[in-house]
Amino acid sequence: MNTMYVIRGKLQEFYAEKSMIVNKLLQFVLALVTFTVISHNVGYMKAAATPVVSLALAIVCTCLPLIMTVVMATVLILVHMYSVSLGILAVTAVLFLVMYIFYLRLTPKMALLVLLTPLACALKIPCVIPIAAGLVATPISLIAAFCGTIVYYMMEYVKAIAGSTEGSGSKALLSQTSTYVKQVFLNKDMWVMIFAFTVCFFLVYALHRMAVDHAWKIAIIAGAVANVIVIAVGSVALGLKVSYPSLILGSVLAVLAGLVLEFFFFSVDYARSENLQFEDDEYFYYVKAIPKVSVTTPEKTVKRINERQETEIIDTEEVRRMAKGTSEKKAQPAKKKSVRVSKANPGNKRPPKKGPVAKKHDMKEVDKMLLTQSLRRDLEGKE
């Protein structure tokens, strides 16, 4: 487990250094996937549904704030709705206008949630949105999730009726418009999903803030189970068709996504938790302190055991002469040194001898001395 925490620390350090590049790269991927999904589901205008257009729009949106990706996706949907019917285009435009009024008034910084909600519904993992939002966001973020859910079901209905919207004239246009309005606002699947989102979100939001051990894990699992139960009960009560294998699989993937969020945002060590008590003139305070998990990144140290040294060629004749000179000096008798008596030293006492001064030798000099002594012993033995 420590290895995972070390990897998390390295990822956090990398993001801290390259945050701008990483954010722009993720924004480009999100924009490209969004425009591709729109063109694949409601791409009725062939000129605007090509991969080249999606790529060009993604590049342009990468250089702009994230809210512009939402605006560009709205414009792209309206362009495709124009190819289906003018009545559908008018109703869609009004719906977008109402959603933008609520969105810009209440959740102007939730553009990411607006984009991710239709994508999660298209990938059959809608439960990821309320669990993730309940862990890291506030209840006001539900408005952005509701807007994204309405957009998804609106595109699903247009995709289903696109082939049967033929006919011109005021009566056909009025009939298409009224049918579209009824299907958008009376879609039982959509309202069941919205209700499941609400229950799941508030359950996760309430549980993960409780002062109990493993609160985040309990909240994630409880939210996923509640989402399955609400959708299952709603489908049985209203007679809706629900794919239970995909529902359960999506809930399992949502649990895994929630555990990943916990790993990055709420890694604590419950074994070292402490219950503290304080008081002042008016209140008593009971605090539960849980330390965060922090693992220092190990630093690599290189230890050199055997360092390669350069080989030096020594002249043997020179060593032999040096050895003879040393032996001759040892044979000569040592000269007696006269000691001068001074007033400061009346007893003709010798001054105290100073100890030998330690010499600092380089490693290369020590190697040379050892090699010289070895050669000297070899030469004296031969003689």
URTA-V974001 format. One record per pair of residues at least 12 apart in sequence whose C-alpha atoms are under 6 Angstrom apart, sorted by sequence separation. I is the first residue (numbers start at 0). J is the second residue. D is the distance in whole Angstrom. If there is no record, write none. Layout:
[[I | J | D] [I | J | D]]
This chain:
[[206 | 218 | 5] [274 | 286 | 6] [274 | 287 | 4] [273 | 287 | 6] [203 | 218 | 5] [273 | 288 | 5] [272 | 288 | 6] [272 | 289 | 4] [34 | 53 | 5] [203 | 222 | 5] [202 | 222 | 6] [268 | 290 | 6] [199 | 222 | 5] [267 | 290 | 6] [268 | 291 | 6] [267 | 291 | 4] [268 | 292 | 6] [266 | 291 | 6] [267 | 292 | 5] [31 | 57 | 5] [266 | 292 | 6] [30 | 57 | 5] [199 | 226 | 6] [223 | 250 | 5] [116 | 144 | 6] [27 | 57 | 6] [113 | 143 | 5] [117 | 147 | 5] [113 | 144 | 6] [116 | 147 | 5] [117 | 148 | 6] [195 | 226 | 5] [27 | 61 | 5] [113 | 147 | 5] [117 | 151 | 5] [195 | 229 | 6] [26 | 61 | 6] [44 | 79 | 5] [219 | 254 | 6] [43 | 79 | 5] [42 | 79 | 6] [44 | 82 | 6] [43 | 82 | 6] [66 | 110 | 6] [129 | 196 | 6] [133 | 200 | 5] [133 | 203 | 5] [129 | 200 | 5] [133 | 204 | 4] [86 | 172 | 6] [87 | 176 | 6] [86 | 176 | 5] [41 | 158 | 6] [126 | 250 | 6] [124 | 249 | 4] [127 | 253 | 4] [126 | 253 | 6] [5 | 296 | 6]]
